């Protein structure tokens, strides 16, 4: 997520938009800091020493929608998606080792660790269509199935929280589920929506059909 460095050069409408983006990002960071479990997960992943990583997708969505819906009991995480970007030769991905290390640190979390630099190698066999290699973590996050879940959080050495949101945060905070055609098929999106039951779990969620 990038904020224009000099607001004096921006159109008034762009200024308003930048302010809204900054506000939503600040709210998201505050929600993460207010969750002991989410902060513990961020610290556990930081300990892995990855250069480019985030906790994203469902874990972030659940954090925000629980908060917006005022749920007193936080929802369970079906899994905790850890995305990282590390170019490597085929067969040398560190996913299993990282996942085992995280499971040892927080055994109550169902970790799902994926090197986004290697996704193109197995994407067609798993999803039925090829995918071009990603060039960065941000490009990978931008391809996730719904715009509301194209969001990740990372924790720096100084404990500052970085927000990765290639498509912004509007859908996430509006509790709106929309199909992102970058990688997933429409059929996969429909199957995913039916399985996740978003509207039942979080009142006020709007699912856009495709």
Secondary structure, 3 states (H helix, E strand, C coil): CCCCCCHHHCCHHHHHHHHHHHHHHHHHHHHHHCCHHHHHHHHHHHCCCCCCEEEECHHHHHHHHHHHCCCCCCCCCCCEEEEECCCCCCCCCCHHHHHHHHHHHCCCCCEEEEEHHHHHHHHHHHHCCCCCCCCCHHHHHCCCCEHHHCCEEEECCCCCEEEECCCCCHHHHHCEECECCCCCCHHHHHHHHHHHCHHHHCCCCEECCC
